[in-house]
Amino acid sequence: MKCSPWIEETSAELTRLYQMQFGGKETGRYRIAGKLVRRLADRRRLYEDDIRDLTRAMLERGFILIDMETFFVVMSANTFVNYRRANEDCIRTPE
């Protein structure tokens, strides 16, 4: 799938921020205001399709972009690898 140039550029910048030192941390997960993401994207608005495409581009780079309505969270996809797994034994089903 070929992305729009602004999607590629924005995902590259969001990835770069993950690797930058700020907020008292060397690198790592962060939150960013929707206003700043729109500025990075050079867009007045981000529509559902735009966010979906940006989320996919971030996933291709190994990052998760979470839309929290007024801000976004960027995390490494590797963060989730060591999470404990829920399986059928721990799920209660209606009787």
PDB file of N, CA, C and O in Angstrom:
ATOM      1  N   MET A   1       0.843  -1.180   0.000  1.00  0.00           N
ATOM      2  CA  MET A   1       0.000   0.000   0.000  1.00  0.00           C
ATOM      3  C   MET A   1       0.890   1.245   0.000  1.00  0.00           C
ATOM      4  O   MET A   1       1.783   1.375   0.837  1.00  0.00           O
ATOM      5  N   LYS A   2       0.650   2.128  -0.911  1.00  0.00           N
ATOM      6  CA  LYS A   2       1.417   3.370  -1.027  1.00  0.00           C
ATOM      7  C   LYS A   2       0.698   4.450  -0.220  1.00  0.00           C
ATOM      8  O   LYS A   2      -0.486   4.718  -0.429  1.00  0.00           O
ATOM      9  N   CYS A   3       1.429   5.058   0.695  1.00  0.00           N
ATOM     10  CA  CYS A   3       0.864   6.121   1.541  1.00  0.00           C
ATOM     11  C   CYS A   3       1.112   7.478   0.911  1.00  0.00           C
ATOM     12  O   CYS A   3       2.015   7.659   0.093  1.00  0.00           O
ATOM     13  N   SER A   4       0.288   8.416   1.316  1.00  0.00           N
ATOM     14  CA  SER A   4       0.510   9.807   0.941  1.00  0.00           C
ATOM     15  C   SER A   4       1.825  10.269   1.540  1.00  0.00           C
ATOM     16  O   SER A   4       2.221   9.798   2.607  1.00  0.00           O
ATOM     17  N   PRO A   5       2.510  11.191   0.861  1.00  0.00           N
ATOM     18  CA  PRO A   5       3.780  11.691   1.410  1.00  0.00           C
ATOM     19  C   PRO A   5       3.642  12.264   2.818  1.00  0.00           C
ATOM     20  O   PRO A   5       4.537  12.084   3.644  1.00  0.00           O
ATOM     21  N   TRP A   6       2.539  12.948   3.107  1.00  0.00           N
ATOM     22  CA  TRP A   6       2.393  13.534   4.436  1.00  0.00           C
ATOM     23  C   TRP A   6       2.258  12.462   5.507  1.00  0.00           C
ATOM     24  O   TRP A   6       2.676  12.674   6.646  1.00  0.00           O
ATOM     25  N   ILE A   7       1.683  11.317   5.164  1.00  0.00           N
ATOM     26  CA  ILE A   7       1.572  10.207   6.120  1.00  0.00           C
ATOM     27  C   ILE A   7       2.971   9.680   6.445  1.00  0.00           C
ATOM     28  O   ILE A   7       3.311   9.479   7.611  1.00  0.00           O
ATOM     29  N   GLU A   8       3.773   9.461   5.410  1.00  0.00           N
ATOM     30  CA  GLU A   8       5.141   8.972   5.604  1.00  0.00           C
ATOM     31  C   GLU A   8       5.972   9.959   6.413  1.00  0.00           C
ATOM     32  O   GLU A   8       6.696   9.568   7.327  1.00  0.00           O
ATOM     33  N   GLU A   9       5.866  11.229   6.075  1.00  0.00           N
ATOM     34  CA  GLU A   9       6.644  12.257   6.771  1.00  0.00           C
ATOM     35  C   GLU A   9       6.219  12.382   8.232  1.00  0.00           C
ATOM     36  O   GLU A   9       7.062  12.512   9.121  1.00  0.00           O
ATOM     37  N   THR A  10       4.926  12.344   8.473  1.00  0.00           N
ATOM     38  CA  THR A  10       4.419  12.472   9.843  1.00  0.00           C
ATOM     39  C   THR A  10       4.802  11.257  10.674  1.00  0.00           C
ATOM     40  O   THR A  10       5.207  11.402  11.828  1.00  0.00           O
ATOM     41  N   SER A  11       4.680  10.064  10.109  1.00  0.00           N
ATOM     42  CA  SER A  11       5.048   8.857  10.855  1.00  0.00           C
ATOM     43  C   SER A  11       6.555   8.845  11.132  1.00  0.00           C
ATOM     44  O   SER A  11       6.985   8.382  12.188  1.00  0.00           O
ATOM     45  N   ALA A  12       7.349   9.347  10.200  1.00  0.00           N
ATOM     46  CA  ALA A  12       8.797   9.431  10.419  1.00  0.00           C
ATOM     47  C   ALA A  12       9.107  10.384  11.572  1.00  0.00           C
ATOM     48  O   ALA A  12       9.972  10.095  12.399  1.00  0.00           O
ATOM     49  N   GLU A  13       8.417  11.498  11.630  1.00  0.00           N
ATOM     50  CA  GLU A  13       8.657  12.476  12.694  1.00  0.00           C
ATOM     51  C   GLU A  13       8.191  11.932  14.048  1.00  0.00           C
ATOM     52  O   GLU A  13       8.867  12.129  15.058  1.00  0.00           O
ATOM     53  N   LEU A  14       7.050  11.253  14.076  1.00  0.00           N
ATOM     54  CA  LEU A  14       6.569  10.657  15.325  1.00  0.00           C
ATOM     55  C   LEU A  14       7.539   9.589  15.817  1.00  0.00           C
ATOM     56  O   LEU A  14       7.749   9.446  17.021  1.00  0.00           O
ATOM     57  N   THR A  15       8.127   8.844  14.894  1.00  0.00           N
ATOM     58  CA  THR A  15       9.132   7.838  15.239  1.00  0.00           C
ATOM     59  C   THR A  15      10.390   8.511  15.776  1.00  0.00           C
ATOM     60  O   THR A  15      10.977   8.047  16.754  1.00  0.00           O
ATOM     61  N   ARG A  16      10.798   9.588  15.149  1.00  0.00           N
ATOM     62  CA  ARG A  16      11.980  10.328  15.605  1.00  0.00           C
ATOM     63  C   ARG A  16      11.786  10.842  17.029  1.00  0.00           C
ATOM     64  O   ARG A  16      12.704  10.786  17.847  1.00  0.00           O
ATOM     65  N   LEU A  17      10.582  11.344  17.319  1.00  0.00           N
ATOM     66  CA  LEU A  17      10.290  11.835  18.664  1.00  0.00           C
ATOM     67  C   LEU A  17      10.407  10.725  19.700  1.00  0.00           C
ATOM     68  O   LEU A  17      10.850  10.969  20.822  1.00  0.00           O
ATOM     69  N   TYR A  18      10.015   9.513  19.335  1.00  0.00           N
ATOM     70  CA  TYR A  18      10.113   8.377  20.256  1.00  0.00           C
ATOM     71  C   TYR A  18      11.562   8.164  20.681  1.00  0.00           C
ATOM     72  O   TYR A  18      11.829   7.757  21.812  1.00  0.00           O
ATOM     73  N   GLN A  19      12.484   8.437  19.782  1.00  0.00           N
ATOM     74  CA  GLN A  19      13.905   8.184  20.033  1.00  0.00           C
ATOM     75  C   GLN A  19      14.635   9.398  20.616  1.00  0.00           C
ATOM     76  O   GLN A  19      15.841   9.344  20.857  1.00  0.00           O
ATOM     77  N   MET A  20      13.901  10.490  20.841  1.00  0.00           N
ATOM     78  CA  MET A  20      14.484  11.716  21.381  1.00  0.00           C
ATOM     79  C   MET A  20      14.374  11.772  22.901  1.00  0.00           C
ATOM     80  O   MET A  20      13.476  11.176  23.497  1.00  0.00           O
ATOM     81  N   GLN A  21      15.299  12.494  23.512  1.00  0.00           N
ATOM     82  CA  GLN A  21      15.230  12.735  24.944  1.00  0.00           C
ATOM     83  C   GLN A  21      14.358  13.957  25.204  1.00  0.00           C
ATOM     84  O   GLN A  21      14.610  15.035  24.666  1.00  0.00           O
ATOM     85  N   PHE A  22      13.340  13.782  26.024  1.00  0.00           N
ATOM     86  CA  PHE A  22      12.523  14.900  26.511  1.00  0.00           C
ATOM     87  C   PHE A  22      11.654  14.403  27.654  1.00  0.00           C
ATOM     88  O   PHE A  22      11.496  13.197  27.846  1.00  0.00           O
ATOM     89  N   GLY A  23      11.099  15.325  28.404  1.00  0.00           N
ATOM     90  CA  GLY A  23      10.221  14.954  29.514  1.00  0.00           C
ATOM     91  C   GLY A  23      10.913  14.150  30.602  1.00  0.00           C
ATOM     92  O   GLY A  23      10.263  13.396  31.325  1.00  0.00           O
ATOM     93  N   GLY A  24      12.226  14.305  30.726  1.00  0.00           N
ATOM     94  CA  GLY A  24      12.957  13.601  31.768  1.00  0.00           C
ATOM     95  C   GLY A  24      13.320  12.164  31.434  1.00  0.00           C
ATOM     96  O   GLY A  24      13.852  11.450  32.284  1.00  0.00           O
ATOM     97  N   LYS A  25      13.042  11.726  30.206  1.00  0.00           N
ATOM     98  CA  LYS A  25      13.358  10.350  29.791  1.00  0.00           C
ATOM     99  C   LYS A  25      14.265  10.386  28.570  1.00  0.00           C
ATOM    100  O   LYS A  25      14.185  11.291  27.738  1.00  0.00           O
ATOM    101  N   GLU A  26      15.127   9.382  28.484  1.00  0.00           N
ATOM    102  CA  GLU A  26      16.039   9.281  27.331  1.00  0.00           C
ATOM    103  C   GLU A  26      15.262   9.034  26.035  1.00  0.00           C
ATOM    104  O   GLU A  26      15.440   9.746  25.046  1.00  0.00           O
ATOM    105  N   THR A  27      14.413   8.029  26.056  1.00  0.00           N
ATOM    106  CA  THR A  27      13.592   7.665  24.899  1.00  0.00           C
ATOM    107  C   THR A  27      12.320   7.021  25.426  1.00  0.00           C
ATOM    108  O   THR A  27      12.164   6.839  26.633  1.00  0.00           O
ATOM    109  N   GLY A  28      11.429   6.683  24.536  1.00  0.00           N
ATOM    110  CA  GLY A  28      10.276   5.881  24.948  1.00  0.00           C
ATOM    111  C   GLY A  28       8.940   6.494  24.632  1.00  0.00           C
ATOM    112  O   GLY A  28       8.820   7.507  23.942  1.00  0.00           O
ATOM    113  N   ARG A  29       7.942   5.831  25.171  1.00  0.00           N
ATOM    114  CA  ARG A  29       6.555   6.204  24.881  1.00  0.00           C
ATOM    115  C   ARG A  29       6.293   7.651  25.267  1.00  0.00           C
ATOM    116  O   ARG A  29       6.934   8.207  26.158  1.00  0.00           O
ATOM    117  N   TYR A  30       5.342   8.235  24.575  1.00  0.00           N
ATOM    118  CA  TYR A  30       4.995   9.625  24.854  1.00  0.00           C
ATOM    119  C   TYR A  30       3.590   9.913  24.367  1.00  0.00           C
ATOM    120  O   TYR A  30       3.005   9.148  23.601  1.00  0.00           O
ATOM    121  N   ARG A  31       3.067  11.031  24.830  1.00  0.00           N
ATOM    122  CA  ARG A  31       1.786  11.519  24.322  1.00  0.00           C
ATOM    123  C   ARG A  31       2.041  12.831  23.615  1.00  0.00           C
ATOM    124  O   ARG A  31       2.960  13.577  23.954  1.00  0.00           O
ATOM    125  N   ILE A  32       1.209  13.095  22.626  1.00  0.00           N
ATOM    126  CA  ILE A  32       1.355  14.321  21.842  1.00  0.00           C
ATOM    127  C   ILE A  32      -0.043  14.861  21.530  1.00  0.00           C
ATOM    128  O   ILE A  32      -0.940  14.108  21.149  1.00  0.00           O
ATOM    129  N   ALA A  33      -0.210  16.141  21.692  1.00  0.00           N
ATOM    130  CA  ALA A  33      -1.507  16.773  21.451  1.00  0.00           C
ATOM    131  C   ALA A  33      -1.932  16.617  19.991  1.00  0.00           C
ATOM    132  O   ALA A  33      -1.103  16.651  19.082  1.00  0.00           O
ATOM    133  N   GLY A  34      -3.215  16.447  19.790  1.00  0.00           N
ATOM    134  CA  GLY A  34      -3.751  16.354  18.431  1.00  0.00           C
ATOM    135  C   GLY A  34      -3.372  17.565  17.598  1.00  0.00           C
ATOM    136  O   GLY A  34      -3.111  17.446  16.401  1.00  0.00           O
ATOM    137  N   LYS A  35      -3.343  18.717  18.222  1.00  0.00           N
ATOM    138  CA  LYS A  35      -2.969  19.967  17.542  1.00  0.00           C
ATOM    139  C   LYS A  35      -1.554  19.863  16.966  1.00  0.00           C
ATOM    140  O   LYS A  35      -1.304  20.318  15.850  1.00  0.00           O
ATOM    141  N   LEU A  36      -0.632  19.268  17.722  1.00  0.00           N
ATOM    142  CA  LEU A  36       0.742  19.124  17.241  1.00  0.00           C
ATOM    143  C   LEU A  36       0.851  18.090  16.123  1.00  0.00           C
ATOM    144  O   LEU A  36       1.646  18.252  15.197  1.00  0.00           O
ATOM    145  N   VAL A  37       0.049  17.028  16.212  1.00  0.00           N
ATOM    146  CA  VAL A  37       0.049  16.035  15.125  1.00  0.00           C
ATOM    147  C   VAL A  37      -0.475  16.681  13.850  1.00  0.00           C
ATOM    148  O   VAL A  37       0.066  16.451  12.769  1.00  0.00           O
ATOM    149  N   ARG A  38      -1.519  17.484  13.970  1.00  0.00           N
ATOM    150  CA  ARG A  38      -2.043  18.193  12.793  1.00  0.00           C
ATOM    151  C   ARG A  38      -0.990  19.141  12.224  1.00  0.00           C
ATOM    152  O   ARG A  38      -0.867  19.281  11.007  1.00  0.00           O
ATOM    153  N   ARG A  39      -0.234  19.788  13.104  1.00  0.00           N
ATOM    154  CA  ARG A  39       0.824  20.679  12.633  1.00  0.00           C
ATOM    155  C   ARG A  39       1.918  19.883  11.903  1.00  0.00           C
ATOM    156  O   ARG A  39       2.381  20.292  10.838  1.00  0.00           O
ATOM    157  N   LEU A  40       2.321  18.763  12.476  1.00  0.00           N
ATOM    158  CA  LEU A  40       3.311  17.905  11.815  1.00  0.00           C
ATOM    159  C   LEU A  40       2.822  17.453  10.439  1.00  0.00           C
ATOM    160  O   LEU A  40       3.591  17.381   9.480  1.00  0.00           O
ATOM    161  N   ALA A  41       1.533  17.151  10.367  1.00  0.00           N
ATOM    162  CA  ALA A  41       0.939  16.662   9.129  1.00  0.00           C
ATOM    163  C   ALA A  41       0.621  17.792   8.149  1.00  0.00           C
ATOM    164  O   ALA A  41       0.304  17.545   6.986  1.00  0.00           O
ATOM    165  N   ASP A  42       0.707  19.023   8.629  1.00  0.00           N
ATOM    166  CA  ASP A  42       0.344  20.195   7.838  1.00  0.00           C
ATOM    167  C   ASP A  42      -1.106  20.090   7.352  1.00  0.00           C
ATOM    168  O   ASP A  42      -1.414  20.317   6.182  1.00  0.00           O
ATOM    169  N   ARG A  43      -1.990  19.734   8.309  1.00  0.00           N
ATOM    170  CA  ARG A  43      -3.412  19.567   8.036  1.00  0.00           C
ATOM    171  C   ARG A  43      -4.218  20.357   9.045  1.00  0.00           C
ATOM    172  O   ARG A  43      -3.845  20.448  10.214  1.00  0.00           O
ATOM    173  N   ARG A  44      -5.327  20.930   8.594  1.00  0.00           N
ATOM    174  CA  ARG A  44      -6.221  21.624   9.521  1.00  0.00           C
ATOM    175  C   ARG A  44      -7.032  20.632  10.336  1.00  0.00           C
ATOM    176  O   ARG A  44      -7.367  20.883  11.493  1.00  0.00           O
ATOM    177  N   ARG A  45      -7.344  19.491   9.710  1.00  0.00           N
ATOM    178  CA  ARG A  45      -8.116  18.439  10.370  1.00  0.00           C
ATOM    179  C   ARG A  45      -7.529  17.089  10.012  1.00  0.00           C
ATOM    180  O   ARG A  45      -6.939  16.910   8.946  1.00  0.00           O
ATOM    181  N   LEU A  46      -7.700  16.145  10.921  1.00  0.00           N
ATOM    182  CA  LEU A  46      -7.369  14.756  10.625  1.00  0.00           C
ATOM    183  C   LEU A  46      -8.673  13.974  10.682  1.00  0.00           C
ATOM    184  O   LEU A  46      -9.334  13.921  11.719  1.00  0.00           O
ATOM    185  N   TYR A  47      -9.024  13.385   9.586  1.00  0.00           N
ATOM    186  CA  TYR A  47     -10.253  12.607   9.499  1.00  0.00           C
ATOM    187  C   TYR A  47      -9.982  11.159   9.893  1.00  0.00           C
ATOM    188  O   TYR A  47      -8.827  10.747  10.008  1.00  0.00           O
ATOM    189  N   GLU A  48     -11.037  10.400  10.097  1.00  0.00           N
ATOM    190  CA  GLU A  48     -10.913   8.999  10.484  1.00  0.00           C
ATOM    191  C   GLU A  48      -9.972   8.226   9.565  1.00  0.00           C
ATOM    192  O   GLU A  48      -9.128   7.460  10.029  1.00  0.00           O
ATOM    193  N   ASP A  49     -10.123   8.431   8.272  1.00  0.00           N
ATOM    194  CA  ASP A  49      -9.258   7.742   7.301  1.00  0.00           C
ATOM    195  C   ASP A  49      -7.800   8.164   7.455  1.00  0.00           C
ATOM    196  O   ASP A  49      -6.894   7.342   7.317  1.00  0.00           O
ATOM    197  N   ASP A  50      -7.576   9.439   7.739  1.00  0.00           N
ATOM    198  CA  ASP A  50      -6.212   9.932   7.932  1.00  0.00           C
ATOM    199  C   ASP A  50      -5.565   9.266   9.142  1.00  0.00           C
ATOM    200  O   ASP A  50      -4.418   8.822   9.079  1.00  0.00           O
ATOM    201  N   ILE A  51      -6.303   9.203  10.231  1.00  0.00           N
ATOM    202  CA  ILE A  51      -5.782   8.587  11.457  1.00  0.00           C
ATOM    203  C   ILE A  51      -5.533   7.100  11.234  1.00  0.00           C
ATOM    204  O   ILE A  51      -4.527   6.558  11.694  1.00  0.00           O
ATOM    205  N   ARG A  52      -6.447   6.444  10.531  1.00  0.00           N
ATOM    206  CA  ARG A  52      -6.257   5.022  10.221  1.00  0.00           C
ATOM    207  C   ARG A  52      -4.982   4.812   9.409  1.00  0.00           C
ATOM    208  O   ARG A  52      -4.192   3.918   9.713  1.00  0.00           O
ATOM    209  N   ASP A  53      -4.779   5.629   8.380  1.00  0.00           N
ATOM    210  CA  ASP A  53      -3.589   5.504   7.533  1.00  0.00           C
ATOM    211  C   ASP A  53      -2.314   5.812   8.319  1.00  0.00           C
ATOM    212  O   ASP A  53      -1.295   5.144   8.144  1.00  0.00           O
ATOM    213  N   LEU A  54      -2.374   6.816   9.176  1.00  0.00           N
ATOM    214  CA  LEU A  54      -1.213   7.165   9.993  1.00  0.00           C
ATOM    215  C   LEU A  54      -0.911   6.045  10.997  1.00  0.00           C
ATOM    216  O   LEU A  54       0.250   5.721  11.246  1.00  0.00           O
ATOM    217  N   THR A  55      -1.962   5.465  11.562  1.00  0.00           N
ATOM    218  CA  THR A  55      -1.802   4.339  12.487  1.00  0.00           C
ATOM    219  C   THR A  55      -1.141   3.162  11.790  1.00  0.00           C
ATOM    220  O   THR A  55      -0.254   2.522  12.356  1.00  0.00           O
ATOM    221  N   ARG A  56      -1.564   2.872  10.570  1.00  0.00           N
ATOM    222  CA  ARG A  56      -0.967   1.771   9.796  1.00  0.00           C
ATOM    223  C   ARG A  56       0.496   2.050   9.471  1.00  0.00           C
ATOM    224  O   ARG A  56       1.335   1.154   9.552  1.00  0.00           O
ATOM    225  N   ALA A  57       0.798   3.284   9.107  1.00  0.00           N
ATOM    226  CA  ALA A  57       2.184   3.653   8.785  1.00  0.00           C
ATOM    227  C   ALA A  57       3.066   3.516  10.026  1.00  0.00           C
ATOM    228  O   ALA A  57       4.212   3.078   9.928  1.00  0.00           O
ATOM    229  N   MET A  58       2.542   3.885  11.177  1.00  0.00           N
ATOM    230  CA  MET A  58       3.300   3.740  12.412  1.00  0.00           C
ATOM    231  C   MET A  58       3.524   2.266  12.739  1.00  0.00           C
ATOM    232  O   MET A  58       4.607   1.886  13.185  1.00  0.00           O
ATOM    233  N   LEU A  59       2.516   1.446  12.521  1.00  0.00           N
ATOM    234  CA  LEU A  59       2.649   0.015  12.770  1.00  0.00           C
ATOM    235  C   LEU A  59       3.725  -0.593  11.875  1.00  0.00           C
ATOM    236  O   LEU A  59       4.476  -1.467  12.307  1.00  0.00           O
ATOM    237  N   GLU A  60       3.798  -0.132  10.638  1.00  0.00           N
ATOM    238  CA  GLU A  60       4.841  -0.604   9.716  1.00  0.00           C
ATOM    239  C   GLU A  60       6.234  -0.243  10.232  1.00  0.00           C
ATOM    240  O   GLU A  60       7.209  -0.928   9.923  1.00  0.00           O
ATOM    241  N   ARG A  61       6.322   0.810  11.001  1.00  0.00           N
ATOM    242  CA  ARG A  61       7.609   1.242  11.569  1.00  0.00           C
ATOM    243  C   ARG A  61       7.876   0.590  12.928  1.00  0.00           C
ATOM    244  O   ARG A  61       8.931   0.803  13.525  1.00  0.00           O
ATOM    245  N   GLY A  62       6.911  -0.208  13.417  1.00  0.00           N
ATOM    246  CA  GLY A  62       7.089  -0.899  14.691  1.00  0.00           C
ATOM    247  C   GLY A  62       6.540  -0.147  15.887  1.00  0.00           C
ATOM    248  O   GLY A  62       6.939  -0.405  17.022  1.00  0.00           O
ATOM    249  N   PHE A  63       5.624   0.785  15.640  1.00  0.00           N
ATOM    250  CA  PHE A  63       5.056   1.593  16.709  1.00  0.00           C
ATOM    251  C   PHE A  63       3.543   1.543  16.687  1.00  0.00           C
ATOM    252  O   PHE A  63       2.927   1.331  15.642  1.00  0.00           O
ATOM    253  N   ILE A  64       2.954   1.741  17.850  1.00  0.00           N
ATOM    254  CA  ILE A  64       1.506   1.793  18.004  1.00  0.00           C
ATOM    255  C   ILE A  64       1.110   3.250  18.216  1.00  0.00           C
ATOM    256  O   ILE A  64       1.668   3.937  19.071  1.00  0.00           O
ATOM    257  N   LEU A  65       0.146   3.711  17.434  1.00  0.00           N
ATOM    258  CA  LEU A  65      -0.409   5.054  17.604  1.00  0.00           C
ATOM    259  C   LEU A  65      -1.821   4.888  18.146  1.00  0.00           C
ATOM    260  O   LEU A  65      -2.673   4.274  17.505  1.00  0.00           O
ATOM    261  N   ILE A  66      -2.060   5.436  19.327  1.00  0.00           N
ATOM    262  CA  ILE A  66      -3.360   5.306  19.977  1.00  0.00           C
ATOM    263  C   ILE A  66      -4.033   6.672  19.996  1.00  0.00           C
ATOM    264  O   ILE A  66      -3.493   7.636  20.539  1.00  0.00           O
ATOM    265  N   ASP A  67      -5.213   6.743  19.399  1.00  0.00           N
ATOM    266  CA  ASP A  67      -5.995   7.976  19.360  1.00  0.00           C
ATOM    267  C   ASP A  67      -6.812   8.080  20.640  1.00  0.00           C
ATOM    268  O   ASP A  67      -7.690   7.255  20.892  1.00  0.00           O
ATOM    269  N   MET A  68      -6.521   9.094  21.448  1.00  0.00           N
ATOM    270  CA  MET A  68      -7.215   9.300  22.713  1.00  0.00           C
ATOM    271  C   MET A  68      -8.152  10.516  22.640  1.00  0.00           C
ATOM    272  O   MET A  68      -8.436  11.153  23.654  1.00  0.00           O
ATOM    273  N   GLU A  69      -8.618  10.821  21.443  1.00  0.00           N
ATOM    274  CA  GLU A  69      -9.545  11.931  21.175  1.00  0.00           C
ATOM    275  C   GLU A  69      -8.850  13.290  21.117  1.00  0.00           C
ATOM    276  O   GLU A  69      -8.859  13.926  20.064  1.00  0.00           O
ATOM    277  N   THR A  70      -8.251  13.753  22.211  1.00  0.00           N
ATOM    278  CA  THR A  70      -7.611  15.073  22.199  1.00  0.00           C
ATOM    279  C   THR A  70      -6.092  14.983  22.098  1.00  0.00           C
ATOM    280  O   THR A  70      -5.421  15.985  21.850  1.00  0.00           O
ATOM    281  N   PHE A  71      -5.557  13.790  22.288  1.00  0.00           N
ATOM    282  CA  PHE A  71      -4.129  13.570  22.135  1.00  0.00           C
ATOM    283  C   PHE A  71      -3.882  12.158  21.611  1.00  0.00           C
ATOM    284  O   PHE A  71      -4.792  11.331  21.566  1.00  0.00           O
ATOM    285  N   PHE A  72      -2.653  11.902  21.222  1.00  0.00           N
ATOM    286  CA  PHE A  72      -2.251  10.589  20.734  1.00  0.00           C
ATOM    287  C   PHE A  72      -1.151  10.060  21.633  1.00  0.00           C
ATOM    288  O   PHE A  72      -0.396  10.830  22.227  1.00  0.00           O
ATOM    289  N   VAL A  73      -1.064   8.742  21.729  1.00  0.00           N
ATOM    290  CA  VAL A  73       0.006   8.077  22.456  1.00  0.00           C
ATOM    291  C   VAL A  73       0.809   7.276  21.441  1.00  0.00           C
ATOM    292  O   VAL A  73       0.241   6.611  20.575  1.00  0.00           O
ATOM    293  N   VAL A  74       2.126   7.343  21.552  1.00  0.00           N
ATOM    294  CA  VAL A  74       3.013   6.562  20.692  1.00  0.00           C
ATOM    295  C   VAL A  74       3.788   5.605  21.594  1.00  0.00           C
ATOM    296  O   VAL A  74       4.432   6.014  22.560  1.00  0.00           O
ATOM    297  N   MET A  75       3.709   4.322  21.252  1.00  0.00           N
ATOM    298  CA  MET A  75       4.410   3.279  22.002  1.00  0.00           C
ATOM    299  C   MET A  75       5.067   2.323  21.026  1.00  0.00           C
ATOM    300  O   MET A  75       4.631   2.196  19.882  1.00  0.00           O
ATOM    301  N   SER A  76       6.098   1.663  21.471  1.00  0.00           N
ATOM    302  CA  SER A  76       6.727   0.629  20.665  1.00  0.00           C
ATOM    303  C   SER A  76       5.818  -0.592  20.645  1.00  0.00           C
ATOM    304  O   SER A  76       5.234  -0.951  21.668  1.00  0.00           O
ATOM    305  N   ALA A  77       5.698  -1.225  19.498  1.00  0.00           N
ATOM    306  CA  ALA A  77       4.901  -2.450  19.395  1.00  0.00           C
ATOM    307  C   ALA A  77       5.499  -3.539  20.283  1.00  0.00           C
ATOM    308  O   ALA A  77       4.774  -4.419  20.748  1.00  0.00           O
ATOM    309  N   ASN A  78       6.799  -3.495  20.523  1.00  0.00           N
ATOM    310  CA  ASN A  78       7.454  -4.484  21.386  1.00  0.00           C
ATOM    311  C   ASN A  78       6.985  -4.399  22.829  1.00  0.00           C
ATOM    312  O   ASN A  78       7.148  -5.357  23.584  1.00  0.00           O
ATOM    313  N   THR A  79       6.414  -3.289  23.220  1.00  0.00           N
ATOM    314  CA  THR A  79       5.917  -3.111  24.577  1.00  0.00           C
ATOM    315  C   THR A  79       4.924  -4.212  24.931  1.00  0.00           C
ATOM    316  O   THR A  79       4.852  -4.642  26.082  1.00  0.00           O
ATOM    317  N   PHE A  80       4.172  -4.660  23.959  1.00  0.00           N
ATOM    318  CA  PHE A  80       3.085  -5.600  24.217  1.00  0.00           C
ATOM    319  C   PHE A  80       3.512  -7.065  24.183  1.00  0.00           C
ATOM    320  O   PHE A  80       2.730  -7.945  24.542  1.00  0.00           O
ATOM    321  N   VAL A  81       4.725  -7.329  23.762  1.00  0.00           N
ATOM    322  CA  VAL A  81       5.187  -8.709  23.601  1.00  0.00           C
ATOM    323  C   VAL A  81       5.183  -9.467  24.927  1.00  0.00           C
ATOM    324  O   VAL A  81       4.795 -10.634  24.962  1.00  0.00           O
ATOM    325  N   ASN A  82       5.602  -8.835  26.004  1.00  0.00           N
ATOM    326  CA  ASN A  82       5.724  -9.519  27.287  1.00  0.00           C
ATOM    327  C   ASN A  82       4.484  -9.414  28.172  1.00  0.00           C
ATOM    328  O   ASN A  82       4.517  -9.843  29.325  1.00  0.00           O
ATOM    329  N   TYR A  83       3.408  -8.858  27.662  1.00  0.00           N
ATOM    330  CA  TYR A  83       2.187  -8.787  28.458  1.00  0.00           C
ATOM    331  C   TYR A  83       1.662 -10.190  28.716  1.00  0.00           C
ATOM    332  O   TYR A  83       1.826 -11.077  27.879  1.00  0.00           O
ATOM    333  N   ARG A  84       1.041 -10.397  29.850  1.00  0.00           N
ATOM    334  CA  ARG A  84       0.448 -11.705  30.119  1.00  0.00           C
ATOM    335  C   ARG A  84      -0.730 -11.918  29.186  1.00  0.00           C
ATOM    336  O   ARG A  84      -1.395 -10.970  28.770  1.00  0.00           O
ATOM    337  N   ARG A  85      -0.971 -13.167  28.869  1.00  0.00           N
ATOM    338  CA  ARG A  85      -2.007 -13.499  27.886  1.00  0.00           C
ATOM    339  C   ARG A  85      -3.239 -14.066  28.573  1.00  0.00           C
ATOM    340  O   ARG A  85      -3.143 -14.944  29.430  1.00  0.00           O
ATOM    341  N   ALA A  86      -4.384 -13.554  28.187  1.00  0.00           N
ATOM    342  CA  ALA A  86      -5.643 -14.134  28.648  1.00  0.00           C
ATOM    343  C   ALA A  86      -5.970 -15.291  27.707  1.00  0.00           C
ATOM    344  O   ALA A  86      -5.834 -15.173  26.490  1.00  0.00           O
ATOM    345  N   ASN A  87      -6.403 -16.410  28.289  1.00  0.00           N
ATOM    346  CA  ASN A  87      -6.796 -17.544  27.455  1.00  0.00           C
ATOM    347  C   ASN A  87      -8.192 -17.996  27.852  1.00  0.00           C
ATOM    348  O   ASN A  87      -8.845 -17.364  28.682  1.00  0.00           O
ATOM    349  N   GLU A  88      -8.639 -19.070  27.268  1.00  0.00           N
ATOM    350  CA  GLU A  88     -10.004 -19.553  27.525  1.00  0.00           C
ATOM    351  C   GLU A  88     -10.232 -19.895  28.990  1.00  0.00           C
ATOM    352  O   GLU A  88     -11.340 -19.728  29.499  1.00  0.00           O
ATOM    353  N   ASP A  89      -9.204 -20.370  29.669  1.00  0.00           N
ATOM    354  CA  ASP A  89      -9.348 -20.766  31.074  1.00  0.00           C
ATOM    355  C   ASP A  89      -9.696 -19.599  31.994  1.00  0.00           C
ATOM    356  O   ASP A  89     -10.292 -19.812  33.050  1.00  0.00           O
ATOM    357  N   CYS A  90      -9.345 -18.393  31.626  1.00  0.00           N
ATOM    358  CA  CYS A  90      -9.614 -17.262  32.516  1.00  0.00           C
ATOM    359  C   CYS A  90     -10.838 -16.445  32.078  1.00  0.00           C
ATOM    360  O   CYS A  90     -11.180 -15.456  32.727  1.00  0.00           O
ATOM    361  N   ILE A  91     -11.480 -16.837  31.017  1.00  0.00           N
ATOM    362  CA  ILE A  91     -12.682 -16.140  30.532  1.00  0.00           C
ATOM    363  C   ILE A  91     -13.920 -16.860  31.057  1.00  0.00           C
ATOM    364  O   ILE A  91     -14.082 -18.066  30.872  1.00  0.00           O
ATOM    365  N   ARG A  92     -14.782 -16.099  31.710  1.00  0.00           N
ATOM    366  CA  ARG A  92     -16.059 -16.680  32.161  1.00  0.00           C
ATOM    367  C   ARG A  92     -17.070 -16.521  31.036  1.00  0.00           C
ATOM    368  O   ARG A  92     -17.176 -15.454  30.431  1.00  0.00           O
ATOM    369  N   THR A  93     -17.790 -17.556  30.768  1.00  0.00           N
ATOM    370  CA  THR A  93     -18.810 -17.504  29.717  1.00  0.00           C
ATOM    371  C   THR A  93     -20.186 -17.523  30.373  1.00  0.00           C
ATOM    372  O   THR A  93     -20.363 -18.132  31.429  1.00  0.00           O
ATOM    373  N   PRO A  94     -21.152 -16.864  29.758  1.00  0.00           N
ATOM    374  CA  PRO A  94     -22.526 -16.850  30.309  1.00  0.00           C
ATOM    375  C   PRO A  94     -23.084 -18.277  30.383  1.00  0.00           C
ATOM    376  O   PRO A  94     -22.875 -19.088  29.480  1.00  0.00           O
ATOM    377  N   GLU A  95     -23.777 -18.556  31.448  1.00  0.00           N
ATOM    378  CA  GLU A  95     -24.350 -19.896  31.616  1.00  0.00           C
ATOM    379  C   GLU A  95     -25.753 -19.968  31.116  1.00  0.00           C
ATOM    380  O   GLU A  95     -26.379 -21.026  31.184  1.00  0.00           O
TER     381      GLU A  95
END
